[in-house]
Amino acid sequence: MAEFAEFGAREFDGWSDGGIVDAYVRHFVPITDLAAGKLISGRVSAGDTVLDLCCGQGSLTQMLAERGAAATGLDFSPEMLAKARQAAPGATIVEGDAAAMPFADGQFDTVLCNFGMMHIADQPRALGEIRRVLRPGGTFAMATWNSPAASPAFAAIFGALKAHADVSAAPAQPDLFAFADPGQARALLAAAQLEMAEHATFDAAWRLDRPEELFEIFLTATVGAGMLIRSQSAGTVEKIAAAIARRVSEMHAAGTGYEVPVSIALISATAR
């Protein structure tokens, strides 16, 4: 979408940064891999043709290959693709755009997208592409972050941003939590001829040694939230960091460290 074009360009630049990619793998992948296992469970059998859309570092792609699926991973980040080729040597790894996929109509039995949709500037177009490359009756399933109202980690981050940040300082971006809402998810999928079959949630957690770590994770290991934080003045960034650390310290102490729950939504749909 035109209004998110700058966001899309910055996403590409951000995920071309080896430092951000390495920080993401270190801090996010232990959680996102839990969702990857749930996306595969009951949906993938040996011999299935499966696309791992926005495959990132290739964890899910390799899980698919281990199940005996004919696995293909697609991503726009050369840095991520290099990791995916190492992680999933038996899969086909392709550099490309989720909104203009280099695949034939009806090529896949299943398309999975593990925390990738929020990185796509034109989500309706990408959903249309997902429907195009799926065979009729094929399955699409995705994982995404649940909203701050249901997710203490995102409540800490976005509560501090709402209280202190000037959101107009960063490019407009798609609603990070659109698919976490069942009604919005159903409507977005239906517009692409995908019929929602399931919308469920599960919980994971970041386990931290220091209360400041949650802010550091979102500053160094994300692009969307990171660009919003980095667009603020130094004084504002200090206020945001302090507010997040205070909330973690007050609400999420666990033994000698901290445990901050994060809620994840799993959505599946069938191609009409």
VOPAGU-2260 file (C-alpha; in pm, 1 decimal, decimal comma):
REM VOPAGU-2260
SITE   aa  ch    i         X         Y         Z
SITE  MET   A    0       0,0       0,0       0,0
SITE  ALA   A    1     127,1     344,4     -92,8
SITE  GLU   A    2      87,3     489,3     256,8
SITE  PHE   A    3     322,1     222,9     394,1
SITE  ALA   A    4     585,9     247,4     118,9
SITE  GLU   A    5     847,8     413,9     341,2
SITE  PHE   A    6     783,8     156,9     612,8
SITE  GLY   A    7     841,3    -117,1     355,0
SITE  ALA   A    8    1169,1      38,3     242,0
SITE  ARG   A    9    1291,2      71,4     599,9
SITE  GLU   A   10    1190,7    -288,1     674,6
SITE  PHE   A   11    1409,2    -405,0     386,9
SITE  ASP   A   12    1699,3    -188,3     502,4
SITE  GLY   A   13    1660,6    -302,6     862,5
SITE  TRP   A   14    1653,7    -672,7     782,1
SITE  SER   A   15    1961,4    -622,9     564,7
SITE  ASP   A   16    2151,5    -519,9     879,1
SITE  GLY   A   17    2347,9    -816,3    1012,6
SITE  GLY   A   18    2344,1    -677,0    1366,4
SITE  ILE   A   19    1964,3    -659,0    1379,3
SITE  VAL   A   20    1933,8   -1004,3    1222,2
SITE  ASP   A   21    2174,2   -1160,1    1474,2
SITE  ALA   A   22    1997,8    -989,1    1767,1
SITE  TYR   A   23    1659,6   -1110,4    1637,9
SITE  VAL   A   24    1783,3   -1467,4    1613,9
SITE  ARG   A   25    1928,1   -1447,8    1964,9
SITE  HIS   A   26    1627,9   -1290,4    2138,4
SITE  PHE   A   27    1317,3   -1378,0    1935,8
SITE  VAL   A   28    1380,6   -1718,0    1779,4
SITE  PRO   A   29    1353,8   -1916,8    2106,8
SITE  ILE   A   30     994,1   -1788,2    2123,0
SITE  THR   A   31     905,6   -1791,4    1753,5
SITE  ASP   A   32    1028,0   -2150,6    1719,5
SITE  LEU   A   33     761,1   -2254,4    1973,0
SITE  ALA   A   34     499,3   -2110,8    1738,9
SITE  ALA   A   35     663,3   -2279,9    1439,0
SITE  GLY   A   36     610,0   -2619,2    1597,7
SITE  LYS   A   37     244,4   -2539,7    1660,5
SITE  LEU   A   38     194,3   -2419,9    1302,0
SITE  ILE   A   39     323,7   -2750,5    1165,5
SITE  SER   A   40     140,3   -2977,7    1410,4
SITE  GLY   A   41    -150,5   -3153,0    1239,3
SITE  ARG   A   42    -109,4   -2952,3     918,3
SITE  VAL   A   43     193,2   -3097,3     739,4
SITE  SER   A   44     258,7   -3451,2     617,5
SITE  ALA   A   45     543,7   -3609,5     427,0
SITE  GLY   A   46     524,9   -3524,6      59,2
SITE  ASP   A   47     324,2   -3203,8     104,9
SITE  THR   A   48     438,9   -2899,5     -89,4
SITE  VAL   A   49     478,6   -2626,3     171,7
SITE  LEU   A   50     585,7   -2262,6     148,4
SITE  ASP   A   51     746,3   -2100,6     451,6
SITE  LEU   A   52     660,1   -1738,5     373,0
SITE  CYS   A   53     893,7   -1479,2     528,3
SITE  CYS   A   54    1112,2   -1772,8     627,5
SITE  GLY   A   55    1371,4   -1561,0     808,0
SITE  GLN   A   56    1654,5   -1767,8     954,9
SITE  GLY   A   57    1496,3   -2093,1     832,3
SITE  SER   A   58    1395,0   -2266,4    1155,6
SITE  LEU   A   59    1044,5   -2347,4    1032,6
SITE  THR   A   60    1175,2   -2439,5     685,7
SITE  GLN   A   61    1403,4   -2700,6     839,7
SITE  MET   A   62    1122,4   -2836,9    1057,7
SITE  LEU   A   63     917,5   -2884,8     739,8
SITE  ALA   A   64    1203,5   -3064,6     566,8
SITE  GLU   A   65    1246,0   -3292,4     868,2
SITE  ARG   A   66     877,7   -3385,7     835,8
SITE  GLY   A   67     942,5   -3498,0     479,1
SITE  ALA   A   68     764,0   -3204,6     316,3
SITE  ALA   A   69     883,4   -3050,0      -8,0
SITE  ALA   A   70     976,1   -2725,4     166,7
SITE  THR   A   71    1034,5   -2385,6       7,1
SITE  GLY   A   72    1139,9   -2077,1     203,9
SITE  LEU   A   73    1083,8   -1723,9      71,9
SITE  ASP   A   74    1223,2   -1405,0     223,8
SITE  PHE   A   75    1334,3   -1058,7     110,9
SITE  SER   A   76    1640,3   -1035,6     336,5
SITE  PRO   A   77    1971,9   -1164,7     198,4
SITE  GLU   A   78    2105,3   -1175,2     556,3
SITE  MET   A   79    1820,0   -1400,5     668,1
SITE  LEU   A   80    1837,4   -1612,9     354,3
SITE  ALA   A   81    2204,7   -1689,5     418,2
SITE  LYS   A   82    2107,3   -1826,4     759,4
SITE  ALA   A   83    1811,2   -2017,5     611,8
SITE  ARG   A   84    2031,8   -2192,2     354,9
SITE  GLN   A   85    2257,3   -2310,2     637,9
SITE  ALA   A   86    1967,1   -2413,7     860,9
SITE  ALA   A   87    1766,3   -2594,3     591,0
SITE  PRO   A   88    2008,1   -2733,4     330,7
SITE  GLY   A   89    1746,4   -2974,2     196,0
SITE  ALA   A   90    1491,0   -2701,2     121,1
SITE  THR   A   91    1452,0   -2463,1    -170,8
SITE  ILE   A   92    1536,4   -2112,3     -50,5
SITE  VAL   A   93    1423,6   -1819,6    -265,9
SITE  GLU   A   94    1476,8   -1444,2    -242,0
SITE  GLY   A   95    1156,0   -1262,1    -325,2
SITE  ASP   A   96     865,5   -1034,4    -238,9
SITE  ALA   A   97     568,3   -1171,6     -44,0
SITE  ALA   A   98     342,2    -938,3    -239,7
SITE  ALA   A   99     470,3   -1063,1    -579,5
SITE  MET   A  100     576,8   -1424,0    -534,1
SITE  PRO   A  101     779,3   -1602,2    -803,6
SITE  PHE   A  102     560,4   -1915,1    -790,5
SITE  ALA   A  103     292,4   -2073,2   -1010,1
SITE  ASP   A  104     -78,2   -2063,7    -932,6
SITE  GLY   A  105    -180,1   -2347,3    -700,9
SITE  GLN   A  106     179,5   -2460,8    -646,4
SITE  PHE   A  107     150,6   -2534,1    -271,8
SITE  ASP   A  108     -64,5   -2752,0     -48,8
SITE  THR   A  109      13,0   -2529,4     250,6
SITE  VAL   A  110     151,1   -2180,6     314,1
SITE  LEU   A  111     284,2   -2098,9     661,3
SITE  CYS   A  112     392,7   -1755,8     783,7
SITE  ASN   A  113     558,4   -1744,4    1125,3
SITE  PHE   A  114     562,5   -1380,7    1246,6
SITE  GLY   A  115     614,1   -1249,1     894,7
SITE  MET   A  116     289,9   -1069,5     814,1
SITE  MET   A  117     372,9    -762,2    1025,3
SITE  HIS   A  118     682,7    -700,9     812,6
SITE  ILE   A  119     483,7    -674,8     488,4
SITE  ALA   A  120     383,8    -324,9     377,4
SITE  ASP   A  121      96,1    -436,6     151,6
SITE  GLN   A  122     -73,8    -710,8     350,6
SITE  PRO   A  123    -390,5    -737,6     136,1
SITE  ARG   A  124    -177,9    -792,9    -173,5
SITE  ALA   A  125      31,8   -1053,4       7,7
SITE  LEU   A  126    -283,1   -1236,8     118,1
SITE  GLY   A  127    -400,0   -1236,3    -242,9
SITE  GLU   A  128     -67,8   -1389,3    -343,6
SITE  ILE   A  129    -101,2   -1652,6     -71,3
SITE  ARG   A  130    -440,8   -1751,0    -213,0
SITE  ARG   A  131    -301,3   -1756,8    -568,2
SITE  VAL   A  132     -13,8   -1995,6    -489,7
SITE  LEU   A  133    -233,1   -2226,1    -278,2
SITE  ARG   A  134    -425,8   -2508,7    -441,2
SITE  PRO   A  135    -805,7   -2492,5    -388,2
SITE  GLY   A  136    -876,1   -2631,4     -43,7
SITE  GLY   A  137    -517,0   -2571,2      64,8
SITE  THR   A  138    -426,0   -2435,4     407,3
SITE  PHE   A  139    -278,0   -2106,0     518,3
SITE  ALA   A  140    -161,7   -2070,5     878,8
SITE  MET   A  141      23,3   -1788,2    1051,0
SITE  ALA   A  142     148,6   -1676,1    1390,2
SITE  THR   A  143     145,7   -1318,2    1512,3
SITE  TRP   A  144     183,2   -1123,9    1835,2
SITE  ASN   A  145    -127,0   -1076,9    2045,5
SITE  SER   A  146    -236,3    -726,3    2144,1
SITE  PRO   A  147     -98,6    -541,2    2448,6
SITE  ALA   A  148    -428,8    -596,6    2630,2
SITE  ALA   A  149    -353,2    -970,3    2635,5
SITE  SER   A  150      27,7    -963,6    2630,9
SITE  PRO   A  151     227,6    -823,4    2925,1
SITE  ALA   A  152     548,7    -785,8    2719,5
SITE  PHE   A  153     377,6    -573,9    2455,8
SITE  ALA   A  154     181,7    -387,8    2723,7
SITE  ALA   A  155     515,9    -280,1    2873,0
SITE  ILE   A  156     665,0    -176,7    2538,4
SITE  PHE   A  157     365,9      -5,9    2381,5
SITE  GLY   A  158     245,5     143,5    2709,3
SITE  ALA   A  159     577,3     327,0    2736,4
SITE  LEU   A  160     569,0     428,9    2369,5
SITE  LYS   A  161     213,2     558,4    2400,9
SITE  ALA   A  162     302,7     758,2    2711,0
SITE  HIS   A  163     625,6     914,0    2583,2
SITE  ALA   A  164     686,3     874,0    2208,8
SITE  ASP   A  165     590,8    1096,8    1918,3
SITE  VAL   A  166     458,4     829,2    1681,3
SITE  SER   A  167     448,5    1077,1    1391,9
SITE  ALA   A  168     830,0    1082,4    1394,4
SITE  ALA   A  169     842,2     737,3    1231,2
SITE  PRO   A  170     682,5     620,2     903,1
SITE  ALA   A  171     323,5     497,6     915,7
SITE  GLN   A  172     303,7     119,9     933,9
SITE  PRO   A  173      30,1    -145,9     922,1
SITE  ASP   A  174    -146,1    -230,9    1246,6
SITE  LEU   A  175      89,8    -473,5    1420,3
SITE  PHE   A  176    -201,5    -640,0    1599,3
SITE  ALA   A  177    -465,0    -653,2    1323,3
SITE  PHE   A  178    -457,6   -1032,6    1293,0
SITE  ALA   A  179    -467,3   -1075,3    1671,6
SITE  ASP   A  180    -830,0    -958,3    1657,3
SITE  PRO   A  181   -1049,8   -1246,0    1529,6
SITE  GLY   A  182   -1294,5   -1013,7    1355,0
SITE  GLN   A  183   -1025,8    -821,0    1170,0
SITE  ALA   A  184    -840,1   -1139,3    1083,4
SITE  ARG   A  185   -1153,6   -1300,7     941,7
SITE  ALA   A  186   -1230,5    -994,4     728,5
SITE  LEU   A  187    -876,0    -957,5     595,5
SITE  LEU   A  188    -860,0   -1324,4     504,5
SITE  ALA   A  189   -1206,8   -1329,3     348,3
SITE  ALA   A  190   -1114,7   -1040,6     118,4
SITE  ALA   A  191    -845,6   -1270,1     -27,0
SITE  GLN   A  192   -1080,8   -1570,2     -60,6
SITE  LEU   A  193    -935,7   -1737,7     247,1
SITE  GLU   A  194   -1190,7   -1871,3     496,1
SITE  MET   A  195   -1072,3   -1851,7     856,4
SITE  ALA   A  196   -1088,7   -2191,9    1025,7
SITE  GLU   A  197    -918,4   -2127,7    1361,1
SITE  HIS   A  198    -805,4   -1839,1    1580,1
SITE  ALA   A  199    -629,0   -1949,6    1898,3
SITE  THR   A  200    -369,9   -1815,3    2141,8
SITE  PHE   A  201     -89,1   -1949,1    2356,8
SITE  ASP   A  202     161,8   -1794,3    2596,8
SITE  ALA   A  203     540,5   -1789,0    2608,6
SITE  ALA   A  204     781,5   -1562,3    2799,4
SITE  TRP   A  205    1106,1   -1371,5    2785,0
SITE  ARG   A  206    1333,0   -1472,3    3072,8
SITE  LEU   A  207    1561,5   -1183,2    3161,3
SITE  ASP   A  208    1848,7   -1121,2    3399,7
SITE  ARG   A  209    1789,7    -744,3    3418,1
SITE  PRO   A  210    1470,7    -534,5    3387,5
SITE  GLU   A  211    1639,9    -318,6    3121,3
SITE  GLU   A  212    1672,4    -613,4    2882,7
SITE  LEU   A  213    1319,3    -597,5    2742,5
SITE  PHE   A  214    1377,5    -244,7    2610,8
SITE  GLU   A  215    1716,3    -349,3    2473,5
SITE  ILE   A  216    1558,9    -641,7    2287,4
SITE  PHE   A  217    1306,1    -421,4    2110,1
SITE  LEU   A  218    1564,6    -153,5    2036,1
SITE  THR   A  219    1827,3    -385,5    1887,1
SITE  ALA   A  220    1635,1    -687,2    1753,1
SITE  THR   A  221    1334,2    -531,7    1577,4
SITE  VAL   A  222    1285,4    -300,8    1282,4
SITE  GLY   A  223     932,2    -161,3    1327,3
SITE  ALA   A  224     945,7     -87,2    1700,1
SITE  GLY   A  225    1315,7     -10,9    1675,7
SITE  MET   A  226    1265,3     257,7    1411,3
SITE  LEU   A  227     998,4     423,0    1626,5
SITE  ILE   A  228    1228,2     424,6    1931,1
SITE  ARG   A  229    1526,4     552,7    1732,5
SITE  SER   A  230    1316,1     833,5    1582,6
SITE  GLN   A  231    1275,1     994,1    1926,6
SITE  SER   A  232    1499,2    1245,0    2103,2
SITE  ALA   A  233    1765,1    1111,3    2339,7
SITE  GLY   A  234    1566,6    1234,7    2638,5
SITE  THR   A  235    1250,5    1061,6    2518,6
SITE  VAL   A  236    1436,0     736,3    2460,1
SITE  GLU   A  237    1560,8     752,2    2818,9
SITE  LYS   A  238    1203,0     797,8    2944,0
SITE  ILE   A  239    1079,2     504,4    2734,3
SITE  ALA   A  240    1361,1     278,8    2856,5
SITE  ALA   A  241    1303,3     375,6    3220,7
SITE  ALA   A  242     926,5     318,7    3197,8
SITE  ILE   A  243     971,2     -29,3    3049,7
SITE  ALA   A  244    1236,7    -128,3    3304,7
SITE  ARG   A  245    1020,3      -2,0    3589,3
SITE  ARG   A  246     721,5    -207,4    3475,5
SITE  VAL   A  247     931,9    -521,8    3432,1
SITE  SER   A  248    1087,9    -473,6    3775,9
SITE  GLU   A  249     756,2    -409,3    3950,4
SITE  MET   A  250     539,8    -670,7    3778,1
SITE  HIS   A  251     756,8    -952,5    3645,4
SITE  ALA   A  252    1020,6   -1045,2    3902,7
SITE  ALA   A  253    1079,1   -1421,7    3912,4
SITE  GLY   A  254    1343,7   -1566,9    4143,4
SITE  THR   A  255    1674,9   -1395,2    4072,6
SITE  GLY   A  256    1556,8   -1263,7    3734,5
SITE  TYR   A  257    1245,2   -1159,0    3548,5
SITE  GLU   A  258     986,5   -1345,8    3341,0
SITE  VAL   A  259     775,2   -1135,7    3105,0
SITE  PRO   A  260     485,2   -1324,4    2941,5
SITE  VAL   A  261     407,6   -1272,1    2574,7
SITE  SER   A  262      87,0   -1388,9    2407,8
SITE  ILE   A  263      81,8   -1531,9    2055,2
SITE  ALA   A  264    -209,7   -1575,0    1815,9
SITE  LEU   A  265    -230,0   -1867,5    1572,6
SITE  ILE   A  266    -463,4   -1828,4    1274,7
SITE  SER   A  267    -551,1   -2079,7    1004,7
SITE  ALA   A  268    -762,7   -2052,7     692,6
SITE  THR   A  269    -869,6   -2259,6     392,1
SITE  ALA   A  270    -835,9   -2149,3      30,2
SITE  ARG   A  271   -1178,5   -2123,9    -129,1
